[in-house]
């Protein structure tokens, strides 16, 4: 259960760091389908929709994915570090 809450916190940090990073016009979203959705409905709404849907699905299948939650946390930690690196690089 604790890992799920860590994942939620990481999702929020990813959302914030992505929004900040994408303020730089030289940067673009690397995830193609997400980039298309962002173009259609906006960066923040797209991120909120996708992340909310993902967390609801993970919550409903948390018993089945157990150890994968840790892998997701590691993945998002790497993404956040990369976002921060891109923000600092300016």
CORBEL-V878343 format. One record per residue. N is the residue number from 1. PHI is phi as a letter, one per 30 degrees, with the letter a starting at -180 (* if undefined). Layout:
BEGIN
N/PHI
N/PHI
END
This chain:
BEGIN
1/*
2/d
3/d
4/d
5/d
6/d
7/d
8/d
9/d
10/d
11/d
12/d
13/d
14/d
15/e
16/d
17/d
18/d
19/e
20/d
21/d
22/d
23/d
24/d
25/d
26/d
27/c
28/b
29/d
30/d
31/d
32/e
33/d
34/d
35/e
36/d
37/d
38/d
39/d
40/d
41/c
42/j
43/d
44/d
45/e
46/d
47/d
48/d
49/d
50/d
51/d
52/d
53/e
54/d
55/d
56/d
57/d
58/d
59/e
60/d
61/c
62/e
63/d
64/d
65/c
66/g
67/d
68/d
69/d
70/d
71/d
72/d
73/d
74/d
75/e
76/d
77/d
78/d
79/d
80/d
81/e
82/d
83/e
84/d
85/e
86/d
87/d
88/d
89/d
90/i
END
